[in-house]
Amino acid sequence: MFEDTIAAISTSTLTKTAISIVRISGKDAFTVLNKIFKTKDRNYQGYRIYYGHIYDPSNQEIIDEVLVNTFIAPKSFTGENLVEINCHGGLYVTSKVLTLVLSYGARMALHGEFSKRAFLNGKIDLTQAEAINDLICADNKDSAKLAVNSLSGSISKMINPLINDLEQCIAHIEVNIDYPEYDDNGIITANEVSLLVEDWKKQCDKIINMAQNSLIIKEGIKTVIVGKPNVGKSSLLNALLQQDKAIVSDVAGTTRDLVEGDIHLDNVTLHLIDTAGIHDTENDIEQIGIKKSRQALSEAQLVIVLIDSSDFDLEDEKLLEETENLNRLVVYNKKDLGITFSGINISANNGDIDQLINAINDLFRDSKLALSQPVLTNERQIALMRQAKEAMESASRALSNNIPLDLINEDIQHAYRCLKEILGQYTREDLLDGIFSRFCVGK
């Protein structure tokens, strides 16, 4: 499919490492290799490792002692001839090897171009390509597991039965339209289509709900700690992070800007934000901090409302009213003073926060289910699934109004196109460029 041969460094270029890999892919990969690689055997076979030296043909200077992995098209990651030069990881050596490769017939790969070629050559579908980037970017065990599941093709296995149902429905409807004289195998009734549509929507709902759990695992939850001044918000942040991230003082109003940090719990990752104390004040600087606090509160996915159990007052009541419609946990601090309320009681200053951690894990317990089954893993996939569901809801309304099947078929075909686009089987070039531009160069 591609006439040019591409190359890039597939390992880190920012640090000194023991080994670096320079990857070459394309029909001329071995031609390029032969110009700069000295080895005893040039009768390359697939899935082999060859020992030799990279040298500069212009002056015959040996650059490095290397091992070269070889893959013959179509049995390679990209579906093309593929070479991986394993050289020493010095910054100079790696750059020099890449320079020689580019000087003797290859061009620099674009971001994600190796994965893009793998997709376009039919080696992986679009969800598997996205999973490669997800695996590279994973910062915890659960995110990595989600990516590995997707990389195995689990999403296509989940979606293909839904696609097949729509294909069969569309085919039957079109037979009805094109060959109305057929009154046996090709006929499908409005009632049959209605049953299919309703069952299909139920399956779609399950997929979307589970996908929301996958985003919780992958992206974490934006969590805001709010309360009036001096209730222990900064102490709680420090206790959760197990480090002195925020300044703790007996002086009210110490925190006047947002302080942030991440914590990985059993069932969820929290992106924590400690806010300025929310209360009535004439201090201009405090007012700015409170404004930022309210902005963070409006964007939060989880709110921890912290209350001093020894000093519950009207300002606490106002904050409880303000947050009652949000996804929140009400937490009573300073239980070490001997005063507790019904609910979650902690002592942030003493690091006694187990009740809060257990409550958060319980709140997101269902998110773990996403690790045990196929699941959509990003907003692009989820948005397309929602569009497919909306199209089928439109079909359902049309069926209830006795609209002819040939018109309803338009909605069903739209749902079909959305599902195919999730897998990259019905797509546009600008969509591909947008997806693969987020990849690193050597992937």
N, C-alpha and C positions, 0 to 999 in steps of 0.2 A: 504493500500500500504506500509506503514512504520511500522516496528515492534517496533522501539524505541520511547520513549517519550522525548520531548525536553522542555527546560525552559530557560527563560531569563528575565531580567528587561526591561520592555517596556517603561519606563519613564526615565527621565534624571538621571544619576548616578553621575554627576559632581557637583551638587549643593544641598543644603538643600531645600526640598520642603514639602508642607503640606501632599501630598499623593504620594505614589509610587505604581506601578502595576507590579507584578510578574506574568508572563504568562506561562502557561503549556499547551502543546498540544501533543496528542498521545492517543493510545488506553488505556494506563494505567494512564491517567491524574487523574481520580477520585481515583484510588488506591493510588497514591502518596499523593493526598490531604487528604485522610482519615487517613493517618499515622501521620499527623502533625496538623490537624484541628479539634477542638472541637466545635460541634454545636448540636442543639437539633434534627434536622431533616437531616438525611443522605440519604433520598430518593430523590436524586437530579433529578431535571427536567431542561429542557432547558429554556433559557431566564428567569432565576430566580436569585435573590440575597439572599445569606445566611449570617446571622450574626453569629460570633463566635470568637474563639481565636486560633492563631497559637502558638503551644507549641513545646518544645524540648522533644521528647519521651525518650531520654537518662536520663533526670533528672526531667521530668515533669514540667519544668520551662515555665511559660507563657511568650511568646516573644512579642505578640502584639494583640490588639483588631482589628479585620478586618471585611471587607465585601467581599464576594466571589461571583463573577459572574460565572454562569455555562452555557455551551452550549453543546448540545448532537449531536454527529455525525449523519448525515452529515450536519446538520443545524448549521454550525459555519463558521468563517472566513477561517479556514484551511481545513474544511471538516472533521475534526477529533473531538474527545472529546476535549473540550477546557475549561480551567479554568483561571480566572483572579483574583488574590489575591490583593485586594486594602488595602494596609497597610499604616501606617504612614511613612512619607518620610524621616525620619532620616537616615543618611548614614549607621549607625550601624544596625538599624532595618531592612532596605531593604536588606542589604547584608546577614544578619542572616537568613531572610526568604528564600532567594535564596539558601543559603548553605544547609538549611534543605531539600528544594525541591530536590536539587541535591544529597543529601545524602540518600534519600529514594526512588530512582528509576528513576529519570529523568537525562538526560545529558544536558550539556550546548549547547544551540542552536548556530549554525553558523550564520554568517552575512546573514541577509535576509531570513533565513530558514523558518520562519512562512509564509512569502509571497510566497516562493518557493513551499512550501507544498500546499498552496492555489491554485497555478497555476497547479501543477502536479495532484492535486485532482479535477481539472476541475471547481473550484469555480470562477476563474478569468482567462482572457487570459494574454498573456505576456505584451501587451501594458497597461493593467490595473495594472499589477504588477509594471511596470516602473512608472506609474502615482502615485502610493503610495509614492515612493521615491521622485518623483518630488514635491509632495505636502508637504512632510516633509522639503524639501530643499528650497521651495519657499520663496523669500525674499521680494515679493511685491504682491499687489492685483491681477495684471494681470497674473503673473506666477502661482499663486494659482488657478485662474479661469481656465487656460489651463489644469492644473493637474486634477481639478475636472471634467472637460468635458471628459477627457480621462478615468478617473476612472469610469465614468458612462457607458463605453463601446462604446463611440462615434466612436472610430477608427475602431473597428470591423464592426460597422454598415456601415461605409463609404467604407471599403475594401471588405466586403463580396459580394456585387453585382459584383465587378470586378472579384473576384474569381469564382463566379457562371458562369459568361460569359465565362471564360477560361475553366471551367470544361465542359460546354456544347460543346464548340468548340472541345476540346480534345476528348470527347466521340464520337462526330460525325466523326471526322477524323479516329479514331481507328475502328469504325464500317466500314468505307469505306475500311480500310486496311484488317480487319479480315473477313468481309463478303461482298466482292465486288459484289456478286450476288444480294444483296438487292438494288433495284433501286427506293425505295419510301421514307419512313420516315427517314432512316438513312443517306441518301446521303447529303453531303455538298460540294459545289463547291468552287474553288479557289477564285472566285469573292466574294462569301459570306464571306469567311475567310478574304479577303482583307478589306472588309467594316468593319468587326468587329475589325480588328487590328487597322485601322485608327481611328475609334471612341474610342477605348480603349486608344490609345496613347494620344488623346486630353484630356480625363478624367485624365490620369496620369499626364500630364503637369500641369493641374489645381491644383492637389493635391500637387505636388512638389513645385510649386510657392507659394501656401499658407503655406506650411511647412517652407519655408524660413522666412516668416513673424512670424511664431511661435517661431523660434529660436531667432529672434530679440527681441521678448517679453521676452522669457525665459532667454536668456544669455546676452542680452544687446549688445551694439555696442562699439568696441574699438575705441576711439576718441582721436586724437592727435591734440594739439594746436601748430602750428608752426609759425615762423616769425623771423625776424632779432632781434638782441638784443634791449631791452628797448622799445618794441612796446606795452607792457602791457599784455603779456601772463600770467604772474603770477597773475596780478590783475583780469584778466578774469576768471582764474581758481578759485580764491577766491570768485569772485562774483557768479559764477555758484554754487559752493558748499556752499555759504553763511557762510564761515568760513575762517580764516587766515591760509590756508594750506601751501601756498608758501610764501617765503620771497619776499617782494616788496621793490625795491630801485631805485633811480634815476641812480645809477651806472650801466652801461651796463655790461651784462655778469654775473649778480648775480646768475642766475640758471645755474648750471653746471652739474646737474644730473636730472634724470627724477623724477617728482613729480606727484603722482597719487591720484585719488579720484573718487567716484561714485555719480551720480545724477539721480533721477527718475523724468522724465518729463511726460507729459500727454500720449504720444504715444511711448516712448522708454526710456530705461535706458542707460545712457552713462557711460562708463568706461574711465574717462578723464585722459590724460597724458599731463602735461606741460613739454615742452622740452627746452633744451638750445637753445639760439638764433643761427640760421643758418647764418653764414657769413664767410668771409675770415679772418683768424687770424693766427698769429705766436705763440700764447700762447698754450703750450703743453696741459695744463689742459682743456682749452676751446675746443681744438681739440678732446679730448676724449669725452666731452659732446656732441659735434656736431655729432660725429660718432654715439653715442647712439640715437641722435635725428633722424638721417637718417634711422637707423635700425627700430625705432618705426614708422617712416613714411611709410616704406615699408610694415609694418604689419597692418597698420590702416585700419579700415572699413569706417571711416569718418575722414576727415581732415578739421580742421578749420584754414584757412590761415589768420593770423591777420596782418593787415597793419596799420601803424601810418598814419592817413589821413593828418597830418601836415608835414609829412616827407617822401613822396613817392619817391623812388630812384631806381637805377639800381639793387640793391640787392633784392628789392621787385619784380622787373620784372623777375629776375632770378628764384625766388621762385615760382612765378605764372607759369612760363614755366615748372618748375620741377614737379608741381602738377597738370597740366592741364588735365591729363588723369586719375586722381584719383577722387573718390567720395568726393567732397570738397564743402565747403562754404567759400567764400571770405568775410571777415568781416573787416570793416574800424573802427578803434578805435579813441577815443578822439574827438568825435563829440561835446563835451562840449566847444571845442576851436572855434567852429563856422564853421569848414570845413567839408563838407560831400561829398560823392561820390554816384553814382547811385548803389543801392544795399543795403546791410545790414550795418547800421551805429549804433555804440554803444559808450557808455562811461563806460568802465570797472571800472575805478577808482571811479565813482559815482554810480555804480551798475545799470546803465541804459542799460540793456541787453535784453529787451523784444523783439526787432526785431530778435535777434539771436535765442532766445527760440522758438518764433513763426515759424521761418524758419525751425528749426530742427523738430518741431512737424509736420509741413506740409510735410517734406521730408519722414517721416515715418508714415504718416496717414493711409496708406493701411495696415500696420501691425496690426491695431486694428481689421481688418476683421477676423483675426484668432480666435478672442475670441467669435465670433458669429456662428461658424460652426465647424464640426469635422475636426481635423487637426493632422498631424504627428508632434511629439514633440521632437524628438531627432535624432542625426546623424545616429544611427543604423537603425532606421525606414526609414529615408530619403534615406540612401545608398541602402537599399534593394529595395525601390521603383524605384530608378534610375536604378538598375540592371534589374529590371523587364521591365522598359521602353526600355533599351538597347536591351534586348532579343526580344521585340516586334518590334523594329526598324530593327533588323536582319531578323525577319520574314517578315517584309514589303519588304525589299530589295530582299529577296529570292522569294517572290511572284511576284515581278516585273520582275524577271529573269526566271519565269516559272519553278521554282524548284518544284519537287513533294511534295504534302501535307504531306506525311509520314516523309520527312526530315524537313519540316517546323515545324512539330509537336514538334520537339525537342526544338526549341526556345520557343514555346508557353508553353511547360511543364516547362521550366526553369523560365519563368515569373510567372507561377502558384506557383512554389516552393518558389520563393522570397516573394510573397504575404503571403503565408501560414507561412513563417518564421517570418514575421513581427508580426503575432499574436501568435507565439510560437507553431504553429501546425505542423511545419516541422522544426525540430531544432536538435542541437547536445548538448551533455552534457557539453562540454567545453564552449559553448556559454552561457548556463544557469549559470554556475559557474561564468563566467566573469560578467554577469549582476547582479546577486544577491550578489556578493562579495562587491559591492558598498553600500549595504544597512547597516543600523545600526543593532546591534545584535538582539534587541527585536522586529524587524519589519518583 
